[in-house]
Amino acid sequence: MSQQFLLHFPDGTQYGPVDRATLDVWRREGRLPEETLVWPEGAPEWMSLSRALEGDLVLGPLSANPPAAAPTPAPAAARPAAAEPAPVATKPKPAAVARPARTAAPSAPAQGVDPNPQPSPRVPAFDVKSQPPASQEQPKQPAGLSPVQRRRLMLAGSGVLLVVVLVLGMLAVLRPYLAKRRAIAEVRQYALAERRVADPGSGLIAELPGGWLALRNENPYVVKPGARLRLAEPAKGIFGAVSLAVRPAMIDDLDAHLAELLQQRLARTPSQREVARGELQLGRGRGRVVRTTWEEDLAPMQGATVAWADGYNLFSLEAWASASLGDSFATELEELCKGLTPSGQMAARVDEAVERLAVEVPELSKDALRLLVAGKMSQNLELTSVPRDALRAVSRGLDALDAAEASEMRAIYQQIWEPVAEEERVRLASLFAEVKAGRPVAAADAQALRDAVRNGVHALPEAERTRLQELSGRAVRKSLLLP
C-alpha cells in the first residue's frame, strides 16, 4: 500500500488521506496553495508541502492521528487507538470533488500509546471525503460583472454609439450632396460632348455657358416633340427646350406668340399663372420673356418662355425648374440666352425684299410690309403678288378698324384718288372691289390700280403719308386675323 498523506489548508480545512501520486498531480496543477501543511502517514509532525514531497522522509513511529498543527485551532479529542478502524475512502477524482467538511485541528498522539505498534490500517481523525480541497475547486463563472468590467463595457458601448451617431450624421449631411451628384451623373449620360451646338435647319447657334449641357434627342428629361435643342443644367435642376414655329403674322408681335404658347400649355398645366413679362438680351438681338408658376405633383414649379424671331421663324425657349431654386433660375436663364444666337439669315432675306418693295407699296410701313413678305416666303411663293396683296389686305382690314380710324383712313384715300380723272377713278374703284373680294384681275388692270395708289401716296404731305402707313399697318394686321 502506498504512503498516504493528510492535508491541512490555510483556512483550517483538513482533507485526506490521499496518496503520493495524487498529491504530486494536484501540486503540478496548482490546486494546492504553498501554505498547505502536509502530514505524511507515520511522520512525527506537520510539514510544508515542498518538504513533504522532497525525496525520502525519515518517518518516526507510526501513529493513527497526525500531530497538532501550529496555525490551526485547538485539536479535537483523538479517537482511541483501540477503536475500530474506519474504512479507507476510495481514491477521489480531482475533477469531481466537493468542499470537505471543516474539522478541528489535528491533535498530538495520545499519551501511553505504544511507540512501536504493529503495522495496522491507519485511522484518520476526521471523516474522509472523496473530493479535492475547496480552495482548489475550479472557479465558477461569476453571476454578474464587476464594477470595473461594467465601466469598461459602458465606455466601449458609448464609443460604439458615438461612432454610429457620427456616421449617421455624416450620411444625413452628405445625402443631399450624394443625391445631387448622382442626378448630375445620370443626366450626363445623355449629354452631347460639344459646348457649341447648332441647328442647321434654322441657323440657330448655342454657345452654352458653364454647367449647361445639350442633350441627345432620346433623353428622358426633356421630352418635347419637334424641339430643335434640348438643354439641361443638372447642378441646378433646370431643363429646357428650344422650338421653332413659322408664324409670319406674328414676327413683329412676340407677345402674341407668347400668349399663344401659354394658352396651348393650359391643357397640361391648368394651374399655370403668369407672374411677369419683359425683354431679355440674346447673343444677337433681344427677345420677350414671360415668367410663370404652377404645381406639378403638388410640388411648386417655376418656368419661363423666351420668344424671338429670325425672319418669319419664331423661336421659343421653354425652361423650368423647382420653385425652391428662387432667383438663381432667372440668373441661369439670362446667361443661357446670351449664348443663343440666331443666324439672322432669314431676317436678312425678308428685310432685303421689304426694301425692294417699299417703293412699290408706299402706303404700308416696313413692319406691315414685312408681314406680307414673310407670309409669301414662308410658303415659298413669289413676291410679285405682294403689291396687289397689300391693296386687298388694307381694304379687308379697313372694315375691322374702329369707326374713327376707318373714317380717317377713307379721308386720306380720297386725297390719293383726287388727281385721277373721274372716269378712271370709277374704273379703278370697281377693280379695287374685285381685289378686295379676292377675285382675279387682269395684270394690266392690277398694275394700273397699283400705279394710281403709289402716285397718290407719294403726293401726300409727309405727316399724312406717315399716318396712312400707321393706319394701313393696323388694317393689314387685322386682315391677317380674318378667315
C-alpha positions as CSV (number, residue, x, y, z in Angstrom):
1,M,0.0,0.0,0.0
2,S,1.4,3.4,-1.0
3,Q,2.1,6.1,1.5
4,Q,-0.9,8.3,2.5
5,F,-1.0,12.0,3.3
6,L,-3.3,14.3,5.2
7,L,-3.7,17.9,4.1
8,H,-4.3,21.0,6.3
9,F,-5.2,24.1,4.3
10,P,-4.6,27.8,5.3
11,D,-8.3,28.3,6.0
12,G,-8.3,25.5,8.6
13,T,-9.8,22.9,6.4
14,Q,-8.4,19.4,6.5
15,Y,-8.6,16.7,3.8
16,G,-7.3,13.2,3.3
17,P,-6.0,10.8,3.1
18,V,-4.5,11.0,-0.5
19,D,-1.7,9.0,-2.0
20,R,1.6,10.4,-3.1
21,A,0.8,10.3,-6.9
22,T,-2.4,12.3,-6.4
23,L,-0.6,14.8,-4.2
24,D,2.0,15.3,-7.0
25,V,-0.6,15.7,-9.6
26,W,-2.5,18.3,-7.6
27,R,0.6,20.3,-6.9
28,R,1.6,20.4,-10.5
29,E,-1.8,21.5,-11.5
30,G,-1.6,24.4,-9.0
31,R,-4.5,23.2,-6.9
32,L,-2.6,23.3,-3.6
33,P,-1.5,26.6,-2.0
34,E,2.1,26.7,-0.9
35,E,1.0,27.4,2.7
36,T,-0.7,24.0,2.8
37,L,0.6,21.7,5.6
38,V,1.0,18.0,5.0
39,W,1.2,15.1,7.4
40,P,2.8,12.1,5.7
41,E,1.5,8.9,7.3
42,G,3.9,8.0,10.1
43,A,5.5,11.4,10.3
44,P,6.1,13.0,13.8
45,E,4.8,16.4,12.8
46,W,3.0,18.5,10.1
47,M,5.3,19.9,7.5
48,S,5.3,22.1,4.5
49,L,4.1,20.8,1.1
50,S,7.5,21.2,-0.5
51,R,9.3,19.4,2.4
52,A,6.7,16.6,2.4
53,L,7.4,15.9,-1.3
54,E,11.2,16.1,-1.1
55,G,12.8,12.7,-1.6
56,D,12.6,10.0,1.1
57,L,11.5,11.2,4.5
58,V,12.8,9.8,7.8
59,L,9.5,8.7,9.4
60,G,9.0,8.4,13.1
61,P,6.9,5.9,14.8
62,L,3.6,5.2,13.2
63,S,0.6,6.9,14.8
64,A,-3.1,6.7,13.9
65,N,-3.6,10.5,14.2
66,P,-1.4,13.4,13.0
67,P,0.2,15.8,15.4
68,A,-1.3,19.2,16.2
69,A,-0.5,21.9,13.6
70,A,0.6,25.2,15.0
71,P,-1.6,27.5,12.8
72,T,-4.8,25.6,13.4
73,P,-7.4,25.9,16.3
74,A,-7.3,23.6,19.3
75,P,-7.5,20.0,18.2
76,A,-10.4,17.8,18.9
77,A,-10.0,14.7,21.1
78,A,-8.3,11.9,19.3
79,R,-10.1,8.8,18.7
80,P,-8.9,5.8,20.8
81,A,-6.1,3.8,19.3
82,A,-8.1,0.6,20.0
83,A,-11.1,1.9,18.2
84,E,-12.3,0.0,15.2
85,P,-10.6,1.4,12.2
86,A,-12.7,3.4,9.8
87,P,-12.9,2.3,6.3
88,V,-10.5,3.9,3.9
89,A,-12.1,6.1,1.3
90,T,-11.8,5.4,-2.3
91,K,-9.3,7.4,-4.2
92,P,-11.1,10.7,-5.3
93,K,-11.2,12.0,-8.8
94,P,-9.8,15.5,-8.7
95,A,-12.1,16.9,-11.3
96,A,-15.3,15.8,-9.5
97,V,-14.6,16.9,-5.9
98,A,-16.7,18.8,-3.4
99,R,-15.6,21.0,-0.5
100,P,-14.6,18.8,2.6
101,A,-16.2,19.4,5.9
102,R,-14.4,21.9,8.3
103,T,-12.9,20.0,11.2
104,A,-10.9,20.8,14.3
105,A,-7.1,20.9,14.1
106,P,-5.3,17.6,14.5
107,S,-4.2,16.6,17.9
108,A,-1.0,15.1,19.1
109,P,-0.6,11.4,19.6
110,A,-2.4,10.2,22.8
111,Q,-0.2,9.6,25.9
112,G,0.6,6.0,26.8
113,V,0.4,4.7,23.3
114,D,2.9,2.1,22.4
115,P,5.6,3.9,20.3
116,N,6.2,0.9,18.2
117,P,2.9,-0.6,17.4
118,Q,2.5,-3.3,14.9
119,P,1.6,-2.1,11.5
120,S,-2.1,-1.7,11.2
121,P,-4.5,0.2,9.0
122,R,-4.4,4.0,9.6
123,V,-7.4,5.5,11.3
124,P,-7.8,9.2,10.3
125,A,-9.0,11.6,12.9
126,F,-11.7,13.1,10.6
127,D,-14.2,11.9,8.1
128,V,-12.7,11.3,4.7
129,K,-14.4,12.9,1.7
130,S,-13.9,11.9,-1.8
131,Q,-13.5,15.5,-3.1
132,P,-10.4,17.8,-3.5
133,P,-9.8,20.8,-1.3
134,A,-12.4,23.6,-1.6
135,S,-9.6,26.1,-2.1
136,Q,-8.6,24.3,-5.3
137,E,-12.0,23.9,-6.9
138,Q,-12.3,25.2,-10.5
139,P,-13.6,28.8,-10.4
140,K,-17.2,29.2,-11.4
141,Q,-18.4,31.9,-13.8
142,P,-19.5,34.9,-11.7
143,A,-23.2,35.7,-11.7
144,G,-22.5,39.3,-12.6
145,L,-19.9,41.7,-13.9
146,S,-17.5,43.5,-11.6
147,P,-17.7,47.4,-11.4
148,V,-14.5,47.7,-13.5
149,Q,-15.9,45.4,-16.2
150,R,-19.2,47.2,-16.2
151,R,-17.4,50.5,-16.6
152,R,-15.2,49.2,-19.4
153,L,-18.3,47.8,-21.1
154,M,-20.1,51.1,-20.8
155,L,-17.2,53.0,-22.2
156,A,-16.9,50.6,-25.1
157,G,-20.7,50.9,-25.7
158,S,-20.5,54.7,-25.6
159,G,-17.7,54.7,-28.1
160,V,-19.6,52.5,-30.5
161,L,-22.7,54.6,-30.1
162,L,-20.7,57.8,-30.7
163,V,-19.2,56.3,-33.9
164,V,-22.7,55.2,-35.1
165,V,-24.1,58.7,-34.4
166,L,-21.2,60.3,-36.2
167,V,-21.6,58.0,-39.2
168,L,-25.4,58.7,-39.4
169,G,-24.8,62.4,-39.0
170,M,-22.3,62.4,-41.9
171,L,-24.7,60.4,-44.0
172,A,-27.5,62.8,-43.3
173,V,-25.3,65.8,-44.2
174,L,-23.9,64.1,-47.3
175,R,-27.2,62.6,-48.6
176,P,-28.3,65.7,-50.5
177,Y,-24.8,66.1,-51.9
178,L,-24.6,62.4,-53.0
179,A,-28.1,62.6,-54.4
180,K,-27.2,65.7,-56.4
181,R,-24.0,64.1,-57.7
182,R,-26.0,61.0,-58.7
183,A,-28.6,63.1,-60.5
184,I,-25.9,65.0,-62.4
185,A,-24.2,61.8,-63.4
186,E,-27.5,60.4,-64.7
187,V,-28.2,63.5,-66.8
188,R,-24.6,63.5,-68.2
189,Q,-25.2,60.1,-69.7
190,Y,-27.4,61.7,-72.3
191,A,-25.2,64.8,-72.9
192,L,-23.5,65.8,-76.2
193,A,-19.8,66.4,-76.0
194,E,-19.9,69.8,-77.7
195,R,-20.3,73.1,-75.8
196,R,-21.2,74.8,-79.1
197,V,-24.2,73.3,-80.8
198,A,-26.0,74.4,-84.0
199,D,-29.3,73.7,-85.7
200,P,-28.6,73.7,-89.4
201,G,-32.2,73.8,-90.4
202,S,-33.0,77.0,-88.5
203,G,-29.5,78.5,-88.4
204,L,-29.6,78.8,-84.6
205,I,-26.3,78.6,-82.7
206,A,-26.0,78.0,-79.0
207,E,-22.8,78.7,-77.0
208,L,-23.6,77.0,-73.7
209,P,-22.4,78.7,-70.5
210,G,-20.7,76.7,-67.8
211,G,-22.9,74.0,-66.2
212,W,-25.2,73.7,-69.2
213,L,-25.4,70.7,-71.4
214,A,-27.0,69.9,-74.7
215,L,-28.9,66.6,-74.5
216,R,-29.5,63.9,-77.1
217,N,-33.0,63.6,-78.5
218,E,-33.7,60.3,-76.8
219,N,-33.1,61.6,-73.3
220,P,-35.9,61.1,-70.7
221,Y,-35.6,64.5,-69.1
222,V,-36.7,66.8,-71.9
223,V,-39.5,65.1,-73.9
224,K,-40.7,67.7,-76.3
225,P,-41.6,66.6,-79.9
226,G,-40.2,68.8,-82.6
227,A,-37.7,70.6,-80.3
228,R,-34.6,71.8,-82.1
229,L,-32.4,71.9,-78.9
230,R,-32.8,70.1,-75.6
231,L,-30.8,71.6,-72.7
232,A,-30.1,71.0,-69.1
233,E,-28.3,72.5,-66.1
234,P,-28.2,69.4,-63.9
235,A,-26.4,71.0,-60.9
236,K,-29.4,73.4,-60.5
237,G,-32.1,71.1,-61.8
238,I,-33.0,73.3,-64.8
239,F,-34.2,71.8,-68.1
240,G,-35.3,73.5,-71.3
241,A,-36.0,73.1,-75.0
242,V,-35.8,75.4,-78.0
243,S,-38.6,75.1,-80.5
244,L,-39.3,76.7,-83.9
245,A,-42.6,77.9,-85.3
246,V,-43.4,79.6,-88.6
247,R,-45.6,82.5,-87.7
248,P,-45.4,85.1,-90.4
249,A,-48.3,87.1,-88.9
250,M,-46.5,87.3,-85.5
251,I,-42.9,88.2,-86.5
252,D,-43.4,91.7,-85.1
253,D,-45.7,90.7,-82.2
254,L,-43.8,88.3,-79.9
255,D,-46.2,88.9,-77.1
256,A,-49.0,87.5,-79.2
257,H,-46.8,84.4,-79.8
258,L,-46.1,84.0,-76.1
259,A,-49.8,84.3,-75.3
260,E,-50.5,81.6,-77.9
261,L,-47.9,79.3,-76.3
262,L,-49.2,79.8,-72.8
263,Q,-52.7,79.0,-74.0
264,Q,-51.5,75.7,-75.5
265,R,-49.9,74.7,-72.2
266,L,-53.0,75.2,-70.1
267,A,-54.4,71.8,-71.1
268,R,-51.5,70.0,-69.4
269,T,-50.8,72.6,-66.6
270,P,-54.1,74.1,-65.6
271,S,-52.5,75.7,-62.5
272,Q,-50.2,77.8,-64.7
273,R,-50.1,81.5,-63.8
274,E,-48.3,84.3,-65.4
275,V,-46.2,86.4,-62.9
276,A,-44.0,88.7,-65.1
277,R,-43.2,89.7,-68.6
278,G,-40.4,91.7,-70.1
279,E,-37.4,91.8,-72.5
280,L,-34.3,89.6,-72.5
281,Q,-30.9,90.0,-74.2
282,L,-29.9,87.4,-76.6
283,G,-26.5,86.7,-78.2
284,R,-27.8,88.8,-81.2
285,G,-30.9,90.9,-80.7
286,R,-33.5,90.8,-78.0
287,G,-36.4,88.7,-77.1
288,R,-39.5,88.7,-75.0
289,V,-39.8,86.6,-71.9
290,V,-42.8,85.6,-69.7
291,R,-42.4,84.1,-66.2
292,T,-44.9,81.5,-65.0
293,T,-45.5,79.3,-61.9
294,W,-47.6,76.2,-61.5
295,E,-47.7,73.0,-59.4
296,E,-46.6,69.6,-60.6
297,D,-47.5,66.6,-58.5
298,L,-48.1,69.1,-55.6
299,A,-44.6,70.5,-56.0
300,P,-44.3,74.2,-56.7
301,M,-42.6,74.9,-60.0
302,Q,-41.4,77.9,-61.9
303,G,-40.7,78.5,-65.6
304,A,-40.0,81.0,-68.3
305,T,-40.7,81.2,-72.0
306,V,-38.5,83.3,-74.2
307,A,-39.5,84.2,-77.8
308,W,-37.5,85.8,-80.6
309,A,-37.8,86.0,-84.4
310,D,-35.5,85.4,-87.2
311,G,-37.4,86.5,-90.3
312,Y,-40.7,84.6,-90.2
313,N,-39.2,81.9,-88.0
314,L,-40.3,82.3,-84.4
315,F,-38.1,80.6,-81.8
316,S,-39.2,79.9,-78.2
317,L,-37.1,78.6,-75.3
318,E,-39.2,76.9,-72.6
319,A,-37.3,76.4,-69.4
320,W,-38.4,75.1,-66.0
321,A,-37.1,74.2,-62.5
322,S,-38.3,73.8,-58.9
323,A,-39.6,76.9,-57.3
324,S,-37.1,76.3,-54.4
325,L,-34.3,77.4,-56.8
326,G,-35.5,81.0,-56.4
327,D,-33.8,83.8,-58.2
328,S,-31.0,81.5,-59.4
329,F,-33.4,80.3,-62.1
330,A,-33.6,83.8,-63.6
331,T,-29.9,84.3,-63.4
332,E,-29.1,81.0,-65.2
333,L,-31.7,81.7,-67.8
334,E,-30.2,85.1,-68.6
335,E,-26.7,83.5,-69.0
336,L,-28.1,80.8,-71.3
337,C,-29.9,83.4,-73.5
338,K,-26.8,85.4,-74.0
339,G,-25.3,82.3,-75.7
340,L,-28.3,81.8,-78.1
341,T,-27.5,83.5,-81.4
342,P,-29.9,83.4,-84.4
343,S,-28.1,83.3,-87.7
344,G,-30.2,86.2,-89.0
345,Q,-30.1,84.8,-92.5
346,M,-33.9,84.6,-92.7
347,A,-34.3,88.1,-91.3
348,A,-31.8,89.4,-93.9
349,R,-33.8,87.9,-96.7
350,V,-37.0,89.4,-95.5
351,D,-35.5,92.8,-95.0
352,E,-34.0,92.8,-98.4
353,A,-37.3,92.0,-100.0
354,V,-39.1,94.7,-97.9
355,E,-36.6,97.4,-99.1
356,R,-37.1,96.4,-102.7
357,L,-40.9,96.5,-102.4
358,A,-41.2,99.6,-100.2
359,V,-41.0,101.9,-103.2
360,E,-43.8,100.0,-105.0
361,V,-46.0,99.8,-101.9
362,P,-45.6,103.2,-100.1
363,E,-48.9,103.1,-98.3
364,L,-47.6,100.4,-95.9
365,S,-45.0,100.8,-93.2
366,K,-42.0,98.5,-93.4
367,D,-43.2,96.5,-90.5
368,A,-46.6,95.9,-92.2
369,L,-44.9,95.1,-95.5
370,R,-42.6,92.6,-93.7
371,L,-45.7,90.7,-92.6
372,L,-46.8,90.2,-96.2
373,V,-43.3,89.3,-97.4
374,A,-42.8,86.8,-94.6
375,G,-46.2,85.2,-95.4
376,K,-45.1,84.7,-99.0
377,M,-41.6,83.5,-98.3
378,S,-42.8,81.0,-95.6
379,Q,-44.9,79.3,-98.3
380,N,-42.1,79.6,-100.9
381,L,-44.3,81.8,-103.1
382,E,-43.2,84.5,-105.5
383,L,-43.2,88.1,-104.2
384,T,-44.6,89.6,-107.4
385,S,-48.1,89.5,-105.9
386,V,-47.2,91.4,-102.7
387,P,-48.3,94.8,-104.1
388,R,-51.8,93.5,-105.0
389,D,-52.0,91.6,-101.7
390,A,-51.3,94.9,-99.9
391,L,-54.3,96.5,-101.5
392,R,-56.5,93.6,-100.6
393,A,-55.2,93.4,-97.0
394,V,-55.8,97.1,-96.4
395,S,-59.3,97.1,-97.9
396,R,-60.3,94.0,-95.8
397,G,-58.7,95.3,-92.6
398,L,-60.4,98.7,-93.1
399,D,-63.7,97.2,-92.0
400,A,-62.1,95.8,-88.8
401,L,-60.8,99.2,-87.6
402,D,-62.9,101.3,-85.2
403,A,-65.2,103.9,-86.8
404,A,-62.9,106.9,-86.1
405,E,-59.8,105.2,-87.7
406,A,-61.8,103.9,-90.6
407,S,-63.2,107.4,-91.3
408,E,-59.8,109.0,-91.1
409,M,-58.3,106.4,-93.5
410,R,-61.1,106.9,-96.1
411,A,-60.4,110.7,-96.0
412,I,-56.7,110.1,-96.8
413,Y,-57.6,107.8,-99.7
414,Q,-59.9,110.4,-101.2
415,Q,-56.8,112.6,-101.4
416,I,-55.0,109.7,-103.1
417,W,-57.7,109.4,-105.8
418,E,-58.2,113.1,-106.3
419,P,-55.6,113.5,-109.0
420,V,-57.2,110.7,-111.0
421,A,-59.8,111.5,-113.7
422,E,-63.4,110.8,-112.8
423,E,-63.9,108.1,-115.4
424,E,-60.6,106.3,-114.5
425,R,-61.5,106.7,-110.8
426,V,-64.7,104.8,-111.3
427,R,-63.0,102.1,-113.2
428,L,-60.3,101.7,-110.6
429,A,-62.8,101.6,-107.8
430,S,-64.5,98.7,-109.5
431,L,-61.2,97.0,-109.8
432,F,-60.5,97.7,-106.1
433,A,-63.7,95.9,-105.2
434,E,-62.7,92.9,-107.2
435,V,-59.3,92.8,-105.5
436,K,-60.9,93.1,-102.1
437,A,-63.2,90.2,-102.9
438,G,-60.2,88.1,-103.9
439,R,-61.3,87.7,-107.5
440,P,-58.7,87.6,-110.2
441,V,-57.9,90.8,-112.1
442,A,-56.0,91.2,-115.3
443,A,-52.4,92.0,-114.8
444,A,-52.7,95.3,-116.7
445,D,-55.7,96.4,-114.6
446,A,-53.9,95.4,-111.4
447,Q,-50.8,97.4,-112.4
448,A,-53.0,100.5,-113.3
449,L,-54.6,100.3,-109.9
450,R,-51.2,99.9,-108.2
451,D,-49.7,102.9,-110.1
452,A,-52.6,105.2,-109.1
453,V,-52.3,104.3,-105.4
454,R,-48.5,104.7,-105.5
455,N,-48.5,108.0,-107.2
456,G,-51.2,109.4,-104.9
457,V,-49.4,108.3,-101.7
458,H,-46.1,109.9,-102.9
459,A,-48.1,113.1,-103.5
460,L,-49.3,113.2,-99.9
461,P,-47.7,115.5,-97.3
462,E,-45.2,113.7,-95.1
463,A,-47.5,113.8,-92.0
464,E,-50.5,112.4,-93.8
465,R,-48.3,109.7,-95.5
466,T,-46.9,108.6,-92.1
467,R,-50.4,108.5,-90.7
468,L,-51.7,106.4,-93.6
469,Q,-48.8,103.9,-93.1
470,E,-49.7,103.6,-89.5
471,L,-53.4,103.0,-90.2
472,S,-52.7,100.7,-93.1
473,G,-50.4,98.7,-90.9
474,R,-53.2,98.2,-88.4
475,A,-55.5,97.2,-91.2
476,V,-53.1,94.6,-92.5
477,R,-52.7,93.0,-89.1
478,K,-56.5,93.0,-88.7
479,S,-56.9,91.3,-92.1
480,L,-54.4,88.6,-91.2
481,L,-56.6,87.5,-88.3
482,L,-59.6,87.2,-90.6
483,P,-60.6,83.9,-92.0
